[in-house]
Amino acid sequence: MGVRLAVAAMLIVAMACAGFQTEAATPIHSGVYQSLRYVEESGDLLGLEVEVRAGLHPSIVVTDCEGCCCCGKAWPLIANGGRLDFTVTDDLVDQAGRPLRGKPIRYVGLVRGTTIILTSPDLDGFRETLKKVRHPKPDQTARLACEGSGC
């Protein structure tokens, strides 16, 4: 009996170390996810839209909207089971019009069914819930940034 208990304990520890959780994560599939909302009083679009591109070399297109929509650029994506990990570095321009490299921001996502819960260790308190768009248009996330590029 003592051997069985020891084996069971080792199995539980091994599963915990391997990242097994009681809640099952959903595998990554290509798709568009968003948390966009329109504020009528100010005419602003707020939130995020991402396009996950699964496959041999996964990537993610990120468009951030805060008044206007910016970015719409593809970034490398690490997808493992139901987890996403990616870093965005926005290109900026100084007062003289010279390009500047922005600060890298890392994002971590967890896919749960048709939702991605996105957090960032680089942004205190950041937590965004993005819901899958049922019938996205081709390249809609990148076009959102182009159409709203008044930043």
C-alpha positions in Angstrom: 0.0 0.0 0.0 2.9 2.4 0.8 4.4 1.9 -2.7 1.0 2.7 -4.3 0.6 5.9 -2.3 4.1 7.0 -3.1 3.5 6.3 -6.8 0.2 8.2 -6.7 1.9 11.2 -5.0 4.7 11.2 -7.6 2.1 11.1 -10.4 0.3 14.1 -8.9 3.5 16.1 -8.6 4.5 15.2 -12.1 1.2 16.3 -13.5 1.4 19.6 -11.6 4.9 20.2 -12.9 3.8 19.5 -16.5 1.1 22.2 -16.2 -2.0 20.0 -15.9 -4.9 21.9 -14.5 -8.4 21.1 -13.4 -9.8 23.4 -16.1 -9.1 22.1 -19.6 -7.6 24.6 -22.0 -8.8 24.8 -25.5 -6.3 24.1 -28.3 -5.3 27.1 -30.5 -7.2 27.6 -33.7 -7.0 30.4 -36.3 -9.6 33.1 -35.8 -10.4 36.7 -34.9 -11.1 37.6 -31.3 -12.1 41.1 -30.0 -13.1 43.1 -27.0 -14.0 46.3 -29.0 -16.7 48.6 -27.7 -17.8 52.0 -29.1 -18.2 55.0 -26.8 -20.9 57.1 -28.4 -20.3 60.2 -26.3 -16.7 60.6 -27.5 -17.0 58.6 -30.7 -14.1 56.4 -29.6 -13.5 52.8 -30.3 -11.9 51.0 -27.3 -10.4 47.6 -26.9 -8.3 45.0 -28.7 -8.8 42.8 -31.7 -6.4 40.0 -32.5 -6.2 37.6 -35.4 -4.6 34.3 -34.4 -2.9 32.5 -37.3 -2.2 28.9 -36.2 0.0 26.6 -38.2 3.6 25.7 -38.7 4.8 29.3 -37.9 2.0 30.7 -35.7 1.6 34.5 -35.6 -0.9 37.0 -34.2 -2.0 40.3 -35.7 -2.8 42.8 -32.9 -4.8 46.0 -33.3 -5.2 48.2 -30.2 -8.0 50.8 -30.2 -8.0 53.7 -27.9 -9.8 56.5 -29.7 -8.3 55.3 -32.9 -6.9 51.9 -33.9 -3.1 51.3 -34.2 -0.8 48.6 -35.2 -2.4 45.8 -37.3 1.0 44.1 -37.6 1.8 40.4 -37.3 4.0 39.2 -34.5 5.5 35.7 -33.8 3.2 33.7 -31.5 4.2 30.8 -29.2 1.1 28.6 -28.9 1.2 25.7 -26.6 -2.0 23.8 -25.9 -4.5 26.6 -24.9 -1.8 29.2 -24.1 -0.6 32.1 -26.2 2.5 34.1 -25.6 3.6 37.0 -27.8 5.5 40.3 -27.6 4.5 43.5 -29.3 6.9 46.4 -29.9 5.1 49.4 -31.4 7.1 51.6 -33.8 6.9 55.2 -32.8 8.0 58.5 -34.4 9.7 61.4 -32.5 8.9 65.1 -33.0 11.3 65.3 -35.9 9.7 62.4 -37.7 12.5 60.0 -36.9 11.5 56.4 -36.2 11.9 55.2 -32.6 11.6 51.7 -31.2 8.9 51.4 -28.5 9.1 49.4 -25.4 8.4 45.7 -25.9 5.2 44.5 -24.2 4.7 40.8 -23.5 1.2 39.3 -23.5 0.0 36.0 -22.2 -3.3 34.5 -23.3 -5.4 31.6 -22.2 -8.0 30.2 -24.6 -11.2 29.0 -23.0 -13.7 27.8 -25.6 -14.5 30.8 -27.8 -12.8 33.3 -25.5 -9.2 34.4 -25.0 -8.3 35.9 -21.6 -5.3 38.1 -22.2 -3.0 39.5 -19.5 0.4 41.2 -19.5 3.2 40.9 -17.0 4.4 44.3 -18.3 1.1 46.2 -17.8 -0.1 46.3 -14.2 -3.7 45.2 -13.8 -4.2 44.5 -17.6 -6.8 41.9 -18.2 -8.9 41.8 -21.4 -11.5 39.2 -22.4 -11.7 38.8 -26.2 -14.5 36.9 -27.8 -14.3 35.0 -31.0 -15.8 36.7 -34.1 -18.1 34.3 -35.8 -17.7 35.3 -39.4 -14.6 37.5 -39.7 -13.7 39.1 -43.0 -10.2 38.3 -44.5 -7.5 40.5 -42.9 -10.2 42.4 -40.9 -7.8 43.0 -38.0 -5.1 44.6 -40.0 -7.6 46.7 -42.0 -9.2 47.9 -38.7 -5.9 49.6 -37.9 -5.5 51.0 -41.4 -9.1 52.4 -41.5 -8.7 53.9 -38.0 -5.1 55.0 -38.3 -5.6 58.6 -37.3 -3.2 58.2 -34.4 
